Amino acid sequence: MSTKALWLWLSMGCALLACGGSDTTTGRQITLHTAAQSDPEIAATFATGTGWTVQLSKAVLSVGSLYYFDGEPAFVLRKQKPLWLRLADALGPSVAHAHPGHYLAGMALGQVTVPSSLDLLAGKVVLPDGIGITGLYRSARLQLAAPSTEPARTQLGGQVAVVEGVAHKDGQTVFFKLSASFSDVARSVSQGQVDGCPFDELEVEDDGTVTLTVKPHVWFNLVDFTGVAPGTAEAPTELAAGETPQIAFALGLVQLSAYHFAYQP
């Protein structure tokens, strides 16, 4: 897309991408540098909602694009079906498509469209620059996508996300490998788009850096390793698509609370 065409897209914002309106006044074009990092919890063990203690040794995520809006994040609407009910739906006779409430994105203010892969154990990484316009930033869309370029395509094996680690509970130890494909996440969110992620509310007036913080512990909220073969550190047990822990992991990937955005000038 040319700069002129992109500027037109951003200026039209709501008409092209959103389902709600906004009175926010926008101004001049700005450059949005982009970075990504993992939540500090990834460096230590964390507890899941099912009572397991997990330590990750690998966590890689493929991101297709990022978009920023002036609408409130979807959380505040409190209309999303609870995750445990979504897991129950997914394990039922048919797969339910989850919708996180009627998210009013408002005006589109910025975007990054160059795909990236994130090694979440490697610390903060610099992503491609984005383009935007000044205005009130309050929410974001993160699009999950299968990796399209090397080395990410080989590293992820074509999956959207791959994690490895060890889990402990009540004397049990499981070395595991979990992954999710684009079709896995698209069962819950249209086109792999996690809409309405929180963006620290701020009137952005100049060039700056948008930082995406990923919280992998959210991905494991409903993952239960009960009955999973113990595996070893050298040969972890790989959970196949459609197994209960893998379905729970795929649902965790599309939770709004797993992703947080903030801007600094």
C-alpha positions as a Markdown table, in Angstrom:
| # | Residue | x | y | z |
|---|---|---|---|---|
| 1 | Met | 0.0 | 0.0 | 0.0 |
| 2 | Ser | 1.3 | 3.5 | -0.9 |
| 3 | Thr | 1.8 | 6.1 | 1.8 |
| 4 | Lys | -1.0 | 8.2 | 0.1 |
| 5 | Ala | -3.4 | 5.2 | 0.2 |
| 6 | Leu | -2.5 | 4.4 | 3.8 |
| 7 | Trp | -3.1 | 8.0 | 4.9 |
| 8 | Leu | -6.5 | 7.8 | 3.3 |
| 9 | Trp | -7.3 | 4.6 | 5.1 |
| 10 | Leu | -6.3 | 6.1 | 8.4 |
| 11 | Ser | -8.2 | 9.3 | 7.8 |
| 12 | Met | -11.4 | 7.4 | 7.0 |
| 13 | Gly | -10.8 | 5.0 | 10.0 |
| 14 | Cys | -14.3 | 4.3 | 11.2 |
| 15 | Ala | -15.9 | 4.1 | 7.8 |
| 16 | Leu | -13.5 | 1.4 | 6.6 |
| 17 | Leu | -12.8 | -0.7 | 9.7 |
| 18 | Ala | -15.0 | 0.0 | 12.6 |
| 19 | Cys | -18.6 | -0.3 | 13.7 |
| 20 | Gly | -18.8 | 2.7 | 15.9 |
| 21 | Gly | -18.3 | 6.5 | 15.7 |
| 22 | Ser | -16.1 | 8.9 | 17.5 |
| 23 | Asp | -15.8 | 12.7 | 18.0 |
| 24 | Thr | -12.0 | 12.4 | 18.5 |
| 25 | Thr | -10.2 | 15.0 | 16.5 |
| 26 | Thr | -7.1 | 13.7 | 14.7 |
| 27 | Gly | -4.3 | 15.7 | 13.2 |
| 28 | Arg | -1.0 | 15.1 | 11.4 |
| 29 | Gln | 0.7 | 11.9 | 10.3 |
| 30 | Ile | 3.2 | 10.4 | 12.7 |
| 31 | Thr | 5.6 | 7.5 | 12.8 |
| 32 | Leu | 4.9 | 4.8 | 15.3 |
| 33 | His | 8.0 | 2.8 | 16.2 |
| 34 | Thr | 7.1 | -0.7 | 17.5 |
| 35 | Ala | 8.5 | -3.0 | 20.1 |
| 36 | Ala | 7.3 | -6.2 | 21.7 |
| 37 | Gln | 8.1 | -7.9 | 25.0 |
| 38 | Ser | 6.8 | -10.6 | 27.3 |
| 39 | Asp | 5.4 | -10.2 | 30.7 |
| 40 | Pro | 8.1 | -10.7 | 33.4 |
| 41 | Glu | 6.2 | -13.8 | 34.6 |
| 42 | Ile | 7.6 | -15.7 | 31.6 |
| 43 | Ala | 11.0 | -15.7 | 33.3 |
| 44 | Ala | 9.7 | -17.6 | 36.3 |
| 45 | Thr | 7.1 | -20.3 | 37.1 |
| 46 | Phe | 3.5 | -19.3 | 37.0 |
| 47 | Ala | 0.3 | -21.0 | 38.2 |
| 48 | Thr | -2.5 | -21.9 | 35.8 |
| 49 | Gly | -6.2 | -21.7 | 36.6 |
| 50 | Thr | -6.3 | -25.5 | 36.8 |
| 51 | Gly | -3.6 | -25.7 | 39.5 |
| 52 | Trp | -0.5 | -26.5 | 37.5 |
| 53 | Thr | 2.8 | -24.7 | 37.9 |
| 54 | Val | 4.4 | -24.1 | 34.6 |
| 55 | Gln | 7.9 | -23.1 | 33.5 |
| 56 | Leu | 8.4 | -22.3 | 29.8 |
| 57 | Ser | 11.5 | -23.1 | 27.8 |
| 58 | Lys | 10.2 | -21.9 | 24.5 |
| 59 | Ala | 7.5 | -19.4 | 23.5 |
| 60 | Val | 7.2 | -18.2 | 19.9 |
| 61 | Leu | 4.3 | -16.2 | 18.5 |
| 62 | Ser | 3.5 | -15.1 | 14.9 |
| 63 | Val | 1.8 | -11.7 | 14.4 |
| 64 | Gly | 0.4 | -10.7 | 11.1 |
| 65 | Ser | -0.6 | -7.0 | 11.8 |
| 66 | Leu | -1.4 | -4.5 | 14.5 |
| 67 | Tyr | -4.1 | -1.8 | 14.4 |
| 68 | Tyr | -4.8 | 1.0 | 16.9 |
| 69 | Phe | -8.2 | 2.7 | 17.6 |
| 70 | Asp | -9.8 | 5.4 | 19.7 |
| 71 | Gly | -12.6 | 3.2 | 21.0 |
| 72 | Glu | -12.6 | 1.8 | 24.5 |
| 73 | Pro | -11.1 | -1.7 | 24.9 |
| 74 | Ala | -13.6 | -4.6 | 24.7 |
| 75 | Phe | -13.1 | -5.6 | 28.3 |
| 76 | Val | -15.1 | -2.7 | 29.6 |
| 77 | Leu | -18.2 | -4.1 | 27.9 |
| 78 | Arg | -18.0 | -7.3 | 30.0 |
| 79 | Lys | -19.9 | -9.2 | 27.3 |
| 80 | Gln | -17.4 | -11.9 | 26.4 |
| 81 | Lys | -18.5 | -15.4 | 27.2 |
| 82 | Pro | -16.3 | -16.7 | 30.1 |
| 83 | Leu | -13.3 | -18.7 | 28.9 |
| 84 | Trp | -14.4 | -21.9 | 30.7 |
| 85 | Leu | -17.7 | -21.8 | 28.8 |
| 86 | Arg | -15.9 | -21.3 | 25.5 |
| 87 | Leu | -13.8 | -24.4 | 26.3 |
| 88 | Ala | -17.0 | -26.4 | 27.0 |
| 89 | Asp | -18.4 | -25.2 | 23.7 |
| 90 | Ala | -15.3 | -26.3 | 21.9 |
| 91 | Leu | -15.3 | -29.7 | 23.4 |
| 92 | Gly | -19.0 | -30.2 | 22.6 |
| 93 | Pro | -20.5 | -31.7 | 19.4 |
| 94 | Ser | -19.9 | -28.5 | 17.4 |
| 95 | Val | -17.4 | -25.8 | 17.6 |
| 96 | Ala | -18.8 | -22.5 | 18.7 |
| 97 | His | -17.5 | -19.2 | 17.4 |
| 98 | Ala | -16.9 | -16.8 | 20.2 |
| 99 | His | -17.6 | -13.1 | 19.9 |
| 100 | Pro | -16.2 | -10.6 | 22.5 |
| 101 | Gly | -19.2 | -8.4 | 22.7 |
| 102 | His | -20.0 | -5.6 | 20.3 |
| 103 | Tyr | -16.7 | -3.9 | 20.3 |
| 104 | Leu | -16.9 | -0.3 | 19.1 |
| 105 | Ala | -13.5 | 0.3 | 17.6 |
| 106 | Gly | -14.2 | 3.9 | 16.6 |
| 107 | Met | -11.6 | 5.7 | 14.4 |
| 108 | Ala | -8.6 | 3.9 | 13.1 |
| 109 | Leu | -5.5 | 5.8 | 14.2 |
| 110 | Gly | -2.5 | 3.6 | 13.2 |
| 111 | Gln | -1.3 | 0.3 | 11.9 |
| 112 | Val | 1.7 | -2.0 | 11.4 |
| 113 | Thr | 1.2 | -4.4 | 8.6 |
| 114 | Val | 4.6 | -6.1 | 8.2 |
| 115 | Pro | 4.4 | -9.6 | 9.8 |
| 116 | Ser | 6.6 | -10.5 | 12.7 |
| 117 | Ser | 7.5 | -13.4 | 14.8 |
| 118 | Leu | 8.2 | -13.0 | 18.5 |
| 119 | Asp | 10.6 | -15.1 | 20.6 |
| 120 | Leu | 9.1 | -14.2 | 23.9 |
| 121 | Leu | 12.1 | -15.6 | 25.9 |
| 122 | Ala | 14.5 | -13.3 | 24.1 |
| 123 | Gly | 13.6 | -10.1 | 25.8 |
| 124 | Lys | 12.3 | -6.9 | 24.1 |
| 125 | Val | 12.4 | -7.0 | 20.3 |
| 126 | Val | 12.1 | -4.2 | 17.8 |
| 127 | Leu | 9.3 | -4.7 | 15.2 |
| 128 | Pro | 8.8 | -2.8 | 11.9 |
| 129 | Asp | 7.7 | 0.8 | 12.2 |
| 130 | Gly | 4.0 | 1.7 | 11.8 |
| 131 | Ile | 2.2 | 4.8 | 10.6 |
| 132 | Gly | -0.5 | 6.7 | 12.3 |
| 133 | Ile | -2.2 | 10.0 | 13.0 |
| 134 | Thr | -2.4 | 12.0 | 16.2 |
| 135 | Gly | -5.4 | 11.3 | 18.4 |
| 136 | Leu | -6.7 | 9.5 | 21.5 |
| 137 | Tyr | -5.4 | 5.9 | 21.5 |
| 138 | Arg | -7.5 | 3.5 | 23.7 |
| 139 | Ser | -7.6 | 0.1 | 22.1 |
| 140 | Ala | -5.9 | -2.2 | 19.6 |
| 141 | Arg | -6.4 | -5.2 | 17.3 |
| 142 | Leu | -3.7 | -7.9 | 17.1 |
| 143 | Gln | -4.0 | -10.3 | 14.2 |
| 144 | Leu | -2.5 | -13.7 | 14.7 |
| 145 | Ala | -1.2 | -15.3 | 11.4 |
| 146 | Ala | 0.7 | -18.2 | 10.2 |
| 147 | Pro | 4.3 | -17.2 | 9.6 |
| 148 | Ser | 5.0 | -16.3 | 5.9 |
| 149 | Thr | 8.7 | -15.8 | 5.8 |
| 150 | Glu | 11.9 | -17.4 | 7.1 |
| 151 | Pro | 13.3 | -18.0 | 9.7 |
| 152 | Ala | 9.9 | -17.8 | 11.4 |
| 153 | Arg | 8.2 | -20.3 | 9.2 |
| 154 | Thr | 10.7 | -23.0 | 10.0 |
| 155 | Gln | 10.9 | -22.0 | 13.7 |
| 156 | Leu | 7.2 | -22.3 | 14.1 |
| 157 | Gly | 6.6 | -25.1 | 11.7 |
| 158 | Gly | 3.8 | -23.1 | 10.1 |
| 159 | Gln | 1.9 | -22.7 | 13.4 |
| 160 | Val | 0.7 | -19.4 | 14.9 |
| 161 | Ala | 2.3 | -20.2 | 18.3 |
| 162 | Val | 4.5 | -22.9 | 19.7 |
| 163 | Val | 5.4 | -23.3 | 23.4 |
| 164 | Glu | 7.4 | -25.9 | 25.3 |
| 165 | Gly | 8.0 | -26.3 | 29.0 |
| 166 | Val | 7.4 | -28.3 | 32.1 |
| 167 | Ala | 4.3 | -28.5 | 34.3 |
| 168 | His | 4.0 | -29.7 | 37.9 |
| 169 | Lys | 1.0 | -30.6 | 40.1 |
| 170 | Asp | 0.6 | -32.9 | 43.1 |
| 171 | Gly | 3.8 | -34.8 | 42.5 |
| 172 | Gln | 3.2 | -35.1 | 38.7 |
| 173 | Thr | 5.6 | -33.7 | 36.2 |
| 174 | Val | 4.8 | -33.2 | 32.5 |
| 175 | Phe | 7.3 | -32.0 | 29.8 |
| 176 | Phe | 5.1 | -30.7 | 27.1 |
| 177 | Lys | 4.9 | -29.1 | 23.6 |
| 178 | Leu | 1.8 | -27.2 | 22.6 |
| 179 | Ser | 1.0 | -25.4 | 19.3 |
| 180 | Ala | -1.9 | -23.8 | 17.6 |
| 181 | Ser | -2.5 | -23.3 | 13.9 |
| 182 | Phe | -4.3 | -20.4 | 12.2 |
| 183 | Ser | -7.4 | -22.5 | 11.8 |
| 184 | Asp | -7.3 | -23.3 | 15.5 |
| 185 | Val | -7.5 | -19.6 | 16.5 |
| 186 | Ala | -9.9 | -18.7 | 13.6 |
| 187 | Arg | -12.5 | -20.9 | 15.2 |
| 188 | Ser | -12.8 | -18.4 | 18.0 |
| 189 | Val | -11.9 | -15.0 | 16.3 |
| 190 | Ser | -12.6 | -14.0 | 12.8 |
| 191 | Gln | -9.5 | -14.0 | 10.6 |
| 192 | Gly | -7.3 | -14.5 | 13.6 |
| 193 | Gln | -8.1 | -10.9 | 14.8 |
| 194 | Val | -8.0 | -10.4 | 18.6 |
| 195 | Asp | -10.2 | -7.2 | 18.7 |
| 196 | Gly | -10.4 | -4.7 | 21.5 |
| 197 | Cys | -7.1 | -5.3 | 23.3 |
| 198 | Pro | -6.3 | -2.6 | 26.0 |
| 199 | Phe | -4.1 | 0.3 | 25.0 |
| 200 | Asp | -3.1 | 2.6 | 27.8 |
| 201 | Glu | -5.3 | 5.6 | 27.1 |
| 202 | Leu | -3.3 | 8.6 | 25.9 |
| 203 | Glu | -3.6 | 11.5 | 23.6 |
| 204 | Val | -0.7 | 10.8 | 21.1 |
| 205 | Glu | 0.7 | 14.0 | 19.7 |
| 206 | Asp | 4.0 | 13.1 | 18.1 |
| 207 | Asp | 6.2 | 10.2 | 16.9 |
| 208 | Gly | 6.9 | 7.6 | 19.5 |
| 209 | Thr | 7.0 | 3.9 | 20.3 |
| 210 | Val | 4.1 | 1.5 | 20.8 |
| 211 | Thr | 5.1 | -1.5 | 22.9 |
| 212 | Leu | 3.1 | -4.7 | 22.8 |
| 213 | Thr | 3.4 | -6.8 | 26.0 |
| 214 | Val | 2.4 | -10.4 | 25.6 |
| 215 | Lys | 1.3 | -12.4 | 28.7 |
| 216 | Pro | 1.8 | -16.1 | 28.0 |
| 217 | His | 0.5 | -17.2 | 31.4 |
| 218 | Val | -3.0 | -16.1 | 30.1 |
| 219 | Trp | -2.7 | -18.7 | 27.3 |
| 220 | Phe | -2.5 | -21.5 | 30.0 |
| 221 | Asn | -5.4 | -20.3 | 32.1 |
| 222 | Leu | -7.5 | -23.5 | 31.4 |
| 223 | Val | -4.8 | -25.9 | 30.2 |
| 224 | Asp | -5.0 | -29.1 | 32.3 |
| 225 | Phe | -2.2 | -31.6 | 31.9 |
| 226 | Thr | -3.9 | -34.3 | 33.9 |
| 227 | Gly | -3.5 | -37.7 | 32.1 |
| 228 | Val | -0.8 | -36.3 | 29.7 |
| 229 | Ala | 2.2 | -38.6 | 29.3 |
| 230 | Pro | 5.2 | -37.2 | 31.3 |
| 231 | Gly | 7.7 | -36.9 | 28.5 |
| 232 | Thr | 11.2 | -35.7 | 29.1 |
| 233 | Ala | 13.1 | -32.5 | 28.7 |
| 234 | Glu | 14.7 | -33.9 | 25.5 |
| 235 | Ala | 11.4 | -35.4 | 24.2 |
| 236 | Pro | 8.4 | -33.5 | 25.5 |
| 237 | Thr | 5.0 | -34.8 | 25.0 |
| 238 | Glu | 3.4 | -33.1 | 22.0 |
| 239 | Leu | -0.3 | -32.4 | 22.4 |
| 240 | Ala | -2.1 | -33.0 | 19.1 |
| 241 | Ala | -4.7 | -30.7 | 17.6 |
| 242 | Gly | -8.1 | -31.5 | 19.1 |
| 243 | Glu | -6.9 | -32.8 | 22.5 |
| 244 | Thr | -8.4 | -31.0 | 25.4 |
| 245 | Pro | -5.2 | -29.2 | 26.6 |
| 246 | Gln | -4.5 | -28.1 | 23.0 |
| 247 | Ile | -8.0 | -26.7 | 22.6 |
| 248 | Ala | -7.6 | -24.8 | 25.9 |
| 249 | Phe | -4.3 | -23.4 | 24.7 |
| 250 | Ala | -5.8 | -22.2 | 21.4 |
| 251 | Leu | -8.6 | -20.5 | 23.3 |
| 252 | Gly | -6.1 | -18.9 | 25.6 |
| 253 | Leu | -4.2 | -17.4 | 22.6 |
| 254 | Val | -7.2 | -15.2 | 21.6 |
| 255 | Gln | -7.9 | -13.8 | 25.1 |
| 256 | Leu | -7.8 | -10.0 | 25.2 |
| 257 | Ser | -6.0 | -10.0 | 28.5 |
| 258 | Ala | -3.0 | -11.7 | 27.0 |
| 259 | Tyr | -2.1 | -8.6 | 25.1 |
| 260 | His | -1.5 | -5.0 | 26.2 |
| 261 | Phe | -0.3 | -1.9 | 24.3 |
| 262 | Ala | 1.3 | 1.3 | 25.6 |
| 263 | Tyr | 2.8 | 4.4 | 23.9 |
| 264 | Gln | 5.8 | 6.4 | 24.9 |
| 265 | Pro | 7.1 | 9.5 | 23.1 |
